[in-house]
Amino acid sequence: MLGFLDPKIATSGSVSSLLPVCHKFPSFFSEDDCCAIDSEWRFFLLSNKVDDVLLEEPTINAEHFWAKVSRLQDDVSQNMLFPLLSNLAFTMLSLPVSNAAVERVFSSVNLIKTKLRNKLSTEDVAKLIFVKQSLKGDCTSFEPSDEILKHFNFHMYDNEAVTNLNSESDS
């Protein structure tokens, strides 16, 4: 379905309409947008400027090809030739190809929020996931700064010390 993103397929004329693609993503493109994108696609297929992009660099990848197409301008008005079409291409190129990243987050949540730790708030779970992802491995090589060490002393659990620390940070 997204084969039209390949520069060689895009310029071959084998895809006559992009309406089926647009209609698959109604949250991204309205019906009017789909019609306008399809009109740009038909003009795209006839444009010599698009052919020139591929002739300049025959082995160009899809991202670079559509970046160049997005910058093509009309010689007279200097308006962009394919603003909606290139927006469609960039949107399609930025879609995740899998849900592995989401699955990793859910896995992290399941490792953190166990039966023993079921009272953790969503905010605390989010903070723990952030810390876990920031550490990227183990924390045995962590070197605390002098500023951090300054706050670790025998007064660190005194309420007065905490109050003084909070008032220092407020000013």
C-alpha angles and dihedrals in degrees: 000000000000095000089111087076091071107095095225093050092043092055096039095076092231091125107064099180139020095200093103090054093047093048090055089063107045092156089063102037132035122215090259090051090051092053092047091047090050090051090051089048092055090049089045090058090055098042119113090199091066091050089051091057090057093043091054092053113015095181096048115145123235097257094053093041094055091043089057092044090052089058096050111119137196109256094227107036097026088224119145110265100211111022097143095039093051089046089055091049093049091047092051092045091053096053112112112251092213141012094237093118091055091046090053091054092050089048090052091050091051091051092050103038102054129160089269092051099040094126093068112121121234089249092054092047090051090051092049091050090050091052092046092051092045093054094053096194125351132347097223092106095051113129113198116219123241088253091058093045090051089066094049106084138116091281096056094103096046113109090220092055091050091048091050091048092051092048090050091053092048092057 
